[in-house]
Amino acid sequence: MTTSTKYLEKVLQYNFKNKRLLEKSITHKSFDNINNNEKLEFLGDRVLGLIISKKLLELFPDEKEGIIDKRFANLVNKKTCSSIAKKMNIKKFMFLGSSHKSLERSEEKVIGDCLEAVIGAIYLDSNLKSVEKFIFHQWKEFLRNSKVLHIDPKTKLQEYSLKKFKKLPTYTFYKKTGPQHRPLFKTDVQIPESKKIIGTGSSKKNAQQDAAKKLLENLKIL
């Protein structure tokens, strides 16, 4: 084990029993095409998802599934993972071959994947409780700043229709009236088993949002 990886353990605040797991977790496929971190990244992604989803249900027990799902997506996406990996300066410890610069994957994805591989390695080296401690420490800022997300009416209606009927809402452009500088658009929307609802707005987009909002109100799900 190198001095560099010993220092990485201090950064991670976790000491590996199996040092080879740590070394494998920071080995990119450009350095070693066979013994690299791809499988650990696959595992770590699932472990991260399990722990974050469980934590969100504990933190927000009264929120609807749609809101929880959006919080979850923001917490486990590659942008968040790469931000945390960058803060840890994880690239400094990685085994990278010269060809990694020519890969289609961006640097953000490479270091984000590495962080997920480290999560997978910690899980295999210990247990769910230990990796949970690591994730909560590294994700605490993001969990603390996880805000209530506003879902616009059109998105909310789409989610509802897809979940219940496996079909998208149908919008039909109705007409445009008013002067050129202050147009008024009318659009109707319908989902299976609902009546058509007309919405108005200063643009087609605004009219669709208005129609979706009125239909959600009519269905008593807004």
C-alpha positions as semicolon CSV with decimal commas, in nm:
position;residue;x (nm);y (nm);z (nm)
1;M;0,000;0,000;0,000
2;T;0,139;0,342;-0,098
3;T;0,171;0,654;0,117
4;S;-0,087;0,814;-0,112
5;T;-0,351;0,549;-0,041
6;K;-0,277;0,569;0,332
7;Y;-0,351;0,941;0,313
8;L;-0,669;0,865;0,118
9;E;-0,790;0,653;0,410
10;K;-0,756;0,961;0,630
11;V;-0,958;1,163;0,380
12;L;-1,223;0,890;0,372
13;Q;-1,211;0,854;0,752
14;Y;-1,219;0,479;0,699
15;N;-0,938;0,222;0,732
16;F;-0,965;-0,074;0,497
17;K;-0,907;-0,426;0,625
18;N;-0,860;-0,537;0,263
19;K;-0,625;-0,276;0,115
20;R;-0,660;-0,428;-0,234
21;L;-1,025;-0,325;-0,239
22;L;-0,928;0,038;-0,187
23;E;-0,662;0,020;-0,458
24;K;-0,905;-0,140;-0,701
25;S;-1,170;0,125;-0,628
26;I;-0,935;0,403;-0,745
27;T;-0,802;0,218;-1,050
28;H;-0,949;0,346;-1,376
29;K;-0,985;0,117;-1,675
30;S;-0,737;0,334;-1,871
31;F;-0,472;0,219;-1,619
32;D;-0,577;-0,147;-1,605
33;N;-0,832;-0,280;-1,851
34;I;-0,899;-0,593;-1,641
35;N;-0,856;-0,511;-1,271
36;N;-1,031;-0,176;-1,247
37;N;-1,312;-0,011;-1,052
38;E;-1,603;-0,061;-1,294
39;K;-1,773;-0,343;-1,101
40;L;-1,721;-0,167;-0,769
41;E;-1,877;0,145;-0,921
42;F;-2,177;-0,065;-1,031
43;L;-2,218;-0,193;-0,674
44;G;-2,155;0,145;-0,512
45;D;-2,420;0,311;-0,723
46;R;-2,681;0,064;-0,588
47;V;-2,561;0,096;-0,228
48;L;-2,572;0,476;-0,250
49;G;-2,924;0,461;-0,393
50;L;-3,047;0,232;-0,115
51;I;-2,902;0,444;0,166
52;I;-3,011;0,782;0,026
53;S;-3,365;0,663;-0,052
54;K;-3,400;0,519;0,300
55;K;-3,273;0,845;0,453
56;L;-3,514;1,056;0,246
57;L;-3,810;0,851;0,366
58;E;-3,696;0,911;0,723
59;L;-3,643;1,285;0,672
60;F;-3,959;1,353;0,472
61;P;-4,221;1,095;0,580
62;D;-4,517;1,307;0,466
63;E;-4,393;1,399;0,118
64;K;-4,539;1,245;-0,196
65;E;-4,339;0,991;-0,393
66;G;-4,291;1,230;-0,686
67;I;-4,116;1,489;-0,469
68;I;-3,905;1,225;-0,292
69;D;-3,802;1,088;-0,632
70;K;-3,680;1,430;-0,746
71;R;-3,488;1,487;-0,424
72;F;-3,331;1,143;-0,472
73;A;-3,230;1,215;-0,833
74;N;-3,058;1,538;-0,727
75;L;-2,866;1,364;-0,449
76;V;-2,733;1,063;-0,641
77;N;-2,671;1,205;-0,988
78;K;-2,322;1,230;-1,137
79;K;-2,309;1,606;-1,079
80;T;-2,347;1,563;-0,702
81;C;-2,110;1,265;-0,691
82;S;-1,845;1,454;-0,887
83;S;-1,884;1,763;-0,664
84;I;-1,819;1,552;-0,355
85;A;-1,532;1,367;-0,525
86;K;-1,379;1,699;-0,629
87;K;-1,404;1,832;-0,273
88;M;-1,221;1,520;-0,155
89;N;-0,964;1,571;-0,433
90;I;-1,014;1,207;-0,525
91;K;-0,849;1,240;-0,867
92;K;-0,518;1,299;-0,689
93;F;-0,529;0,939;-0,560
94;M;-0,656;0,766;-0,877
95;F;-0,454;0,532;-1,095
96;L;-0,514;0,676;-1,441
97;G;-0,365;0,577;-1,775
98;S;-0,274;0,839;-2,034
99;S;-0,566;0,728;-2,255
100;H;-0,829;0,845;-2,001
101;K;-0,805;1,199;-2,142
102;S;-0,923;1,081;-2,483
103;L;-1,223;0,891;-2,347
104;E;-1,573;1,021;-2,415
105;R;-1,642;1,038;-2,041
106;S;-1,578;1,376;-1,887
107;E;-1,350;1,422;-1,588
108;E;-1,659;1,481;-1,371
109;K;-1,796;1,139;-1,462
110;V;-1,461;0,967;-1,407
111;I;-1,422;1,104;-1,052
112;G;-1,794;1,059;-0,974
113;D;-1,773;0,695;-1,079
114;C;-1,461;0,655;-0,864
115;L;-1,645;0,784;-0,558
116;E;-1,922;0,528;-0,619
117;A;-1,654;0,259;-0,653
118;V;-1,511;0,365;-0,315
119;I;-1,860;0,329;-0,167
120;G;-1,883;-0,023;-0,314
121;A;-1,540;-0,108;-0,172
122;I;-1,627;0,017;0,178
123;Y;-1,947;-0,190;0,169
124;L;-1,760;-0,508;0,072
125;D;-1,489;-0,439;0,327
126;S;-1,729;-0,379;0,615
127;N;-2,108;-0,358;0,629
128;L;-2,405;-0,136;0,551
129;K;-2,371;0,058;0,877
130;S;-2,012;0,162;0,804
131;V;-2,083;0,271;0,447
132;E;-2,396;0,452;0,571
133;K;-2,175;0,653;0,811
134;F;-1,941;0,742;0,525
135;I;-2,224;0,851;0,294
136;F;-2,401;1,061;0,558
137;H;-2,074;1,240;0,637
138;Q;-1,995;1,317;0,272
139;W;-2,354;1,397;0,169
140;K;-2,455;1,590;0,484
141;E;-2,438;1,931;0,314
142;F;-2,649;1,813;0,021
143;L;-2,901;1,642;0,249
144;R;-2,926;1,952;0,467
145;N;-2,982;2,178;0,165
146;S;-3,231;1,947;-0,003
147;K;-3,519;2,186;-0,063
148;V;-3,884;2,126;-0,138
149;L;-3,895;2,117;-0,514
150;H;-4,172;2,285;-0,708
151;I;-4,324;2,063;-0,975
152;D;-4,501;2,261;-1,243
153;P;-4,861;2,156;-1,331
154;K;-4,770;2,018;-1,675
155;T;-4,501;1,789;-1,526
156;K;-4,728;1,684;-1,242
157;L;-5,012;1,596;-1,482
158;Q;-4,770;1,401;-1,701
159;E;-4,643;1,200;-1,403
160;Y;-4,997;1,128;-1,288
161;S;-5,116;1,019;-1,635
162;L;-4,812;0,798;-1,697
163;K;-4,840;0,634;-1,355
164;K;-5,213;0,567;-1,377
165;F;-5,276;0,513;-1,750
166;K;-4,928;0,463;-1,903
167;K;-5,017;0,743;-2,146
168;L;-4,914;1,106;-2,187
169;P;-5,168;1,390;-2,164
170;T;-5,297;1,511;-2,501
171;Y;-5,269;1,883;-2,570
172;T;-5,452;2,038;-2,866
173;F;-5,384;2,394;-2,976
174;Y;-5,718;2,571;-2,978
175;K;-5,666;2,924;-3,112
176;K;-5,478;3,250;-3,083
177;T;-5,661;3,577;-3,030
178;G;-5,583;3,935;-2,933
179;P;-5,341;4,192;-3,076
180;Q;-4,989;4,099;-3,189
181;H;-4,824;4,264;-2,889
182;R;-5,059;4,094;-2,639
183;P;-5,167;3,760;-2,786
184;L;-5,389;3,517;-2,597
185;F;-5,345;3,146;-2,664
186;K;-5,604;2,880;-2,588
187;T;-5,514;2,513;-2,551
188;D;-5,708;2,213;-2,430
189;V;-5,576;1,907;-2,250
190;Q;-5,715;1,565;-2,177
191;I;-5,602;1,240;-2,019
192;P;-5,783;0,902;-2,026
193;E;-6,113;0,909;-1,835
194;S;-6,112;1,290;-1,806
195;K;-6,298;1,565;-1,988
196;K;-6,121;1,825;-2,200
197;I;-6,009;2,131;-2,009
198;I;-5,922;2,461;-2,175
199;G;-5,634;2,678;-2,056
200;T;-5,526;3,027;-2,160
201;G;-5,196;3,212;-2,153
202;S;-4,967;3,460;-2,323
203;S;-4,790;3,173;-2,503
204;K;-4,867;2,815;-2,599
205;K;-4,648;2,698;-2,311
206;N;-4,831;2,913;-2,057
207;A;-5,166;2,801;-2,194
208;Q;-5,064;2,436;-2,152
209;Q;-4,954;2,501;-1,793
210;D;-5,286;2,672;-1,721
211;A;-5,483;2,385;-1,878
212;A;-5,283;2,127;-1,681
213;K;-5,338;2,320;-1,355
214;K;-5,715;2,339;-1,415
215;L;-5,735;1,968;-1,498
216;L;-5,539;1,877;-1,184
217;E;-5,778;2,093;-0,981
218;N;-6,074;1,924;-1,151
219;L;-5,929;1,583;-1,062
220;K;-5,860;1,709;-0,706
221;I;-5,497;1,605;-0,717
222;L;-5,325;1,947;-0,711
